[in-house]
Amino acid sequence: MEMIRVVGSNPHGFKNEALLAYAINKKKISQLPTNLKKFVEYICYHENIQIKENEVVFSEKVKGQVKEDIFIKINNHRVGVSVKMGSGNSVHQEKIESFINWANSNTDITNQEKDDLRLMVWADGTTDGSAPIIKDEKGFVIGRFGVKDFISKYPLSFERLNNFFIRNKKAIILRALFDGKGAGPAEYLYKGTLTSGIWISKQEYIKHFIEVDTTPSTTRPLCGNLSYQAYNSSLKATESGEKKRGDIQFKYGDMANDLEKYEAKINIPANYGTREGDIEELNLSKIMNKNQNFPLWSYLKERLDFSDSTFHYLVKVDGKKYSQNAQKKVSCKSDNYVIETDSEIDRNLLLQNEYQLSENLLEKIGQYRLIPGSGISVKRRNSSSYTITKMSITNFKSAFLPYLKDIDYFIAAIIFYSTERQVHLNKNIAQDLNMNENNFIKFFSENFHAQIKNLYDYEALSEITTISKQIIKETIEKNKTLKANIFSGKGWFVDPYYINFVFVNSSFSDDVYIPYHIDNGSGRSKGKYYITFKPQ
């Protein structure tokens, strides 16, 4: 595979771009990895492209110093994508005179502001980098400065520059993030790898991050959410440093956080219900896999069979796993688990995947051992609305049959509507559940003295629903095996696909049995019936 380098870049990023293009190129929508399929669907949504599951998508790595790192072609519609990875996120760099020439035609820059830019970028007190090189006893060039010293030494210049970037925020950010120097602009920004990514279109970025009211910083060199600085001040005047002088650089340190916030706001096909959870899972593995001494490891080491002489990594669970209860592959309870290796995993592999390991990478790791009982469920930060367990009617019945007689009546009572506005749908639900109305009324009248007239008696149904949920709860609390099945998945899934730990609000806990309530899932009006367990 060809390796391409440009100033200020790293080979891992370029390999990542080539891998993304390779994974997409000549694949049907249905064949794409889940993450990339969601991205392609997002593009189609915003470009109004009509697609089918058997639609073939094309993609290639784009050569040259342009903003589109790869292009994606769907149904003869081509879009450019800027691909980012890592945490530094330099998003744009060019010679200061090139930037000033562009600003002459596209902004309201003044002559004074042009010289302020030159002063900041050359960082030696001149506007052309011509100050003599005289070093102090520590080898630093006297009179050269970094961005912090520029702010303190030249406060008026800094104030004028900030005003310039505030006035021309939209044009400058679009040049830095999407448009570049004109050739090969990008319509989409993608941050991540094959297995995990977050993204946004150019138009959506304008709407959510540029055309919004913000309070400008008076202490930091910012242009919207980007920071600006000299690419290299060459404080010691090294041979390599001198070659890098004279460039302005824009960085986007909060890119990941901003894109996560964006995905939390939108409600479009790409915003799947578990998306935020996916991000949380991958962020956890990224942080812990990057640092073997990260404090969160100590919690797991105290509770699991860890060796101090080995290395440990979090692995993200891929796909569905076999459930003894469902008798088929379904979503399991664990999101991550721990593996152990005798030597460190290849650094290039970790860098290419931003330290995020998923099961599909295990074959590239070599020898490893599963840490027993290390299954972890990752919950969204500050969330109390997540689902502990969601069960189809068939799976719910299978789980409770050994413990509770007449389970069909209790299931129907939970699924039936008990509000005046929607109670008219209960006849259809009864047919779908194969529940005889007279038998239902008789069962609750004789066993619980319920005064119910028919399936439209919403007040009586509300009482019956409450009774049924209480019976279900009592059954769970009396049977430890059933409780473990529902809350941890133990007994239904093999290790490591059941959980012993929960990660929520930035910390681990082994309290998987939390207070809960029982509810019916969404979809009843469309004939899709589920029973869910959610935090109290």
N, C-alpha and C positions, 0 to 999 in steps of 0.2 A: 504494500500500500504506500502511495506517495506521501511523503512528509513535507509539509509546507511551513515555512517560518516567515513571520514579519516582525518588525520591531515592536517590543512590548507584549509579545504573545508567548504562549507556552505550548509545547507539542501535545500535551494531554487534551487541551481544548480542541486542537485541530483533529486529533484522532477521534474525539467524541463526535465531532461534526460528521466525519466520514462514516462512522458507525451508524449514526442516526439515518443518514441518507441511504446507506446499504440496507438497513432494517426495513425501510419504507419502500424502496424502489422495486417496482414490478410485483408488488404484493396486493392481493385483494383486501378490501377493508376488513373483511372477516378474519384474515390471516395476520393482521397487525397485532403486536403486543398491546395489551389493554391500555397502557399509558399513551402510546402513539395513536391508537385508534380514537381515543377521546380527543386528542389534539387535532387529528384530521377532521373529526366530526365538528369540532369547534370552528375550524377554518370553513368548512362547508356551510355551517350556520351563518357565519358572517359574510360569506361571499355569495350566499343564495345559490349554492350548488346542489342540485338534486343528485343524490347518490343511492346506490344499491349495495347490499352486502358483498356482491361479487364484482363491484367496481374495482378496477386495477388502478393503483396509485403509482406515480413515478417520482423519483427524487434523485438529486445528484449534489455532490459537494461542489461549491462554486469557487473557482480559483481567483486569486488576486485580492487586493486590499479594498474590498467593497463591504457594504453592510450586510448583504444577504450571504450568509455562510453556506446555506443549502437552499435549493428551491424545491417546492412540492407542486406537482402537476396533477390535477384531478379533473377528469372529464374535459380535457383541453384548456383548463383554467390554471394558470401558473401564478404562484405567489412566492415571494422571497421571505426567508426566515433567518433572523439573526439568532445565533445559538450562543448561550453563555453557560459557564459552569464555574464552580469554585466560589470563594468568598470575597476576593479582592475586587473583581468586576470593574476593571478599566473598560469603559465602553467606547471611548473615542480619543484619538490623539492625532494631532497634525502640527506642522510648522506654524509658528505664530503668525508669520506674514501671510501664509495661505489662509489662515482663519480671519485675519484682518481684511484681506482682499474680499473674502466672502461677505464679511460683516458690512463692508462698504455698500454692497448692493442689496443686502437683505435685512439690515437692521438700521437703527438710527444712531449708530455709534458716532461719537465726537472725536476730534483729533486728540483731545486730552485723554479720553478713554483708551484710544489706541496706544498712546505712550504709557498709560497705566498698565495695560496688558503686557507690553514689552518689558516694562520695569519688573513686573512680577515673574515673567517667564525667564528672563536672562539672569535675574536674581544676583546681580552684582553692583547695583546702583546705577547702571547705565540702561539705555534703551536698545542697545545693539550687542551687548555682551563683550564690550571692548576693554573692560577694566583690567589692569595688569594682574598677573598671577603672582601673588606674594603670600607665602605660607607662614603660619605661626609654628610654634615649637611642637604642636601636636599633628601637624601636617594638613591643617585646614586652611583654605584660601581666605585670607583676610578680606572682609567685606561681602562675602557671599552668604546667602541666607536661604532658609526654607520658608514654607508658607506661613508658619506661625510668626517667624521673625518679620516677614514682610508685613503682616497685619499690624504688628506693634511698631515697626520702624516707619511705615508709610500709611497711617490711618486714613488720611484723606484720599489717597489713591484706592485703598481698599473700599472705602465708602462709595466712591464713584463707580468702581467696578461692580459692586453689588447692585447699585442702582441700574447700571447698564444691563446686567443679567436679569433683573426683575422686569425691566421694561420689555425685554426681548426674549422672555423665557420660552415661549412656544417655538419660535424659529430655531433657537439654539438647541433646545432639547431634541427636537425632531432631527436636526443635523447629527447630533451626538448618538442618538439611539436608533434611528430608522433610515434616515436619508443619506448620511455620509456626504461625500464630495460630489454626489450627483449620479455616478454610475452605480448600478446594482443596488438600489434601495431595498429595504426590507419592509414588508407589510405586517410581519408578525415577529414577536420576541418570545423565544423559548429558553427557559433556564432549566437545565437538568441533563439527564442522561437517558439511555434507552429505557431504563426501568422506572424512572420517576422524573417528573417534570412539572413545571408550572408555566403558564403562558398568557399572552395578551396580544390583541391586535393593535395596530397603530391608532385606529380610530377610537377604540376603547380606552387606550392610554391617554389620548387627548382629553376624552370626556371625564375620566376619573382622576387624573393626576396633573393635568396641565390647566384645563379650564375650570379650576376650582379656586376658591379663595383660601389663601394660606398666609400665615404671618411670616414675612421674610426674616431671616436671621441677620442680626447685626454683628455677630461675633464669629461666624463661620463663612468661608467662601462657597456659597451655594447658588445653584441655578435650578430652582424648583427642588426636586429630590436628588439632583446630581451635585457633586462637589467638583470644583475646578482648581487646578494647580499647575505649577511647572512640572513637566514630566520628570526631569532630572536637573537639579541645581548644580550637580558636580561639585559638591562642597570640598572635595580633596583634589579636584582637577586631575583625576586619573585619565588614562588614555581612552578607556571605554566610556567614562562619564562625560568627557568633553564631546564625544560624538553624539551624545544624547541630549545635549543642551538645545534650547531654542524651540521646544515643543510645548504646546498647551495640552493638558490631559483632563478628561472628564471621567469621574468614577461614580459608581452607583452601589454603595455599600449596603443599602437597605433594599436592594432589588427583590430578594426572596421574600422579605416581610411585606413589601408593597404588593407583590403579586398574590401572596396568600390572602391579604386583606381584600384584594379585588375578587378573588374566587369566593370569598365568604359573602360578598355582596350580591353577586349575580345569580340569576335563576334562569339558566339556559341549559341546553342539552349537555354541555361539557361539565356542568356543575353537579356531578353525581353526589348522592347523599353521603357517601363515605369519603369524599374527596379530602375534607379537612383532616379526617382520621388518618388517611394515607400519608398526608404531609407530616402529621405528628409522628407517625411510626418511623418514617424515613429520617426525620430530623433526629429522633432519638438514636437510631443506629448510627447515623453520621457522627454525632457527637461522641458516642461511646467508642466506636471503632477507630476514631482518630486518636484517642488518648487512652492507653491501657490503665492510666492512673486517675482517670476521671472519677470524681467522688461518688457518682452513682454506682460504680462497680463495687464499692465496699459493701453496700446493702446486699447485693446478690452474693458476694463472696461469703458473707456471714451465714447465709441460709442455704447455700448450695455446696456441692462437693468440688471446690476449686483447688487447684494446685498453684502455688506461688511461682513455680518454675515453668509454667506454660503460659500461652497467650489465649485470650478470650475475645470473642466477637459476637455481636448480635446479628442474627440472620432474619430477614423478613420472609414471612410465609407467602408462597406463591399459590394461587389458585384454590380450588376446593379440595376437601379431603373426605375420606370415607367415614360415614357415621353409622355406628351399629344400630342406632335408633331409626334413622331414615332409610337405612339399607341402600344408600347411594352416596355419591360425593356431594357435599354441601359446604357452605362456608363454616370453617371451624372456629373455635373459641380463641386460639392464640393468634397474635399478629407477629410476634417475634419470639425467638428462642436463642439460647446460647450454645456456641460450639467452642471447642478447645483444640488448639494446635500446639505442636512442639516447637515450631519456629514461626516467626512473623509471616503473615501473608504478604505476597509480592506487592511492593509499594506501588508499582505501576498499575496493577489491577485495582488497588484501592483508589488511586488518584483518578483513574478513568471512570470510576463509578461514584466519585465523590464520597468515598468511604461507606457507601450504602450497599450492603450485601443482601442479595435475595437468593432464594433457593436455586434459581437457574444458574447461579455463578458457582455453586458448590463444586461442580466437576472441575473447575479451573483452579480450585484451592489446593487440591491434593489430599493428603491425609488429614483427617480431622475426626473429632469425637463429639458426639452430642452430650451435653450436660443434662442428665436426667432431671425431670421436673422443673425445667427452666422456662416453660411456656409463659408468655407475657401478653396481656391484653392492653392495648394502648387506647386511651380515651382522649377525646378532644380537650384542649386546654379550657378550663373554666366552664365545662359543659356538664349539665345535669340532665340533659334531654336524650342522652344516648340510649340505645336499646341493649339490655343485658342479654336477652334471648328472644328471637322471633321464630315462631313455630307454625307450620302449616297445620291444618286441622288433622290431617292424617298422622303427622309426626307427634302432635300433642296427644292424640288418642293413644298412639302406640306407647308413649312415655307413661301415661297415667293408668292404663288398663290394669297393670299388676297391683295397683294400690287403691283404686277407687271404682266402685261399682256404678253403673248407670252414668258413665262418663259422658255419653252423648247428650243427655239433658243439660248437664252443666256447660258443655261446649255451646249448645244452642242458646242458652241463657246469656252467655257472654257476648255472642255474636249478634243477637237480635238488637235492633234499635230500641231505645227507651226514651226517645224524645218525640214530642207531638209532631214536629215538622217532618220526621223521616220514618215514623213508625209504619207508614203505608208500604214500606219495602219489605216488611217482615214475612209476608206471604211467599215472596220469591225466595227469600233466604231459607225459609222452612223447606221449600221444595228442593233447593240446592243441597241442604243438609240431610235430606230424606227424613225429616222430622214431622211426625203426625201431630197436628195442632191439639187434638183432643187428648192424646197421650201425654203431651207436654203439660197441658193444664192439669190433668189428673195427677201427674207425678208431683208437681210442686204444691198442689192443694192437699194431697194426702200426707206428704212427708214434711212439709214446712208450713202448712195452714195458709198458703197464699190465696188471696181472694182475687183471682184473675179471671176475666170474662173471655178474652180472646187475645190474639196476637197484636191487636191495636190498643190494648189497655196499657198505655205507656207508663202510667204511675205504678201499676202492679209489676210491670216488667222491670222497672228501675229497682224495686225492692228485691225481686228474684235475682237480678244481676249481682246485686250486692251480696246476697246470700251465697250465690255460686262462687264468686271470687273468694269469699271467706272460706268456703269448703276446700277450694283448691289450695289456698294458703295453708290451711291446717294439715292437709295431706302432705304438702311439701315439708313442713316443719317436723312432722312425725317420722319422715323417712329420709335418713341421711344420704342414702345412695341416690335417691331421686333428686335431692337438693344439690348434690355434687354434680349430677348429670346436667341439670339446668344451668347452674351458675358457673361451673368450671369446665364442663364438658367431659369430666373424668368418667370413664365407663362407656362413653359414646365414641370418643376419639382416642387414638393411641398417642403416646408421648412422642413428640412435644406439642401436639395439637390441642391438648387441654391446658388450662392455665392454673398456675399457683400464685401468680403475681398480676397486679394491675398497675399501670403507669398512668397517673392522672394528676393534673395541676403540677407538673414538673417534678414529681416524686413517685417512688415505688411504694406499694403496699401489698401485704399478703392477705388483706381482708377482702376476699372475693365475694363473701356473703353479706352484701349490703342491704339495708332496708329497701323494699321494692313495692311496686303495685302492679296489678294485672290489668291488661287492657286489650282491646281488639285493634288489630293493625289497620292501616289505611287500605282502601280498596273495596270495602263492603258494597258500595253502590255499584261496583263493576263486577261483582260476583267473585272477588278475590278475598278469601277469608284467612286471617291469621290471628294468633293469640300471642301477645308480647308481654315481656317482663321488663319494666323500666325502673330506674331509681325513684325512690319515694320523694 
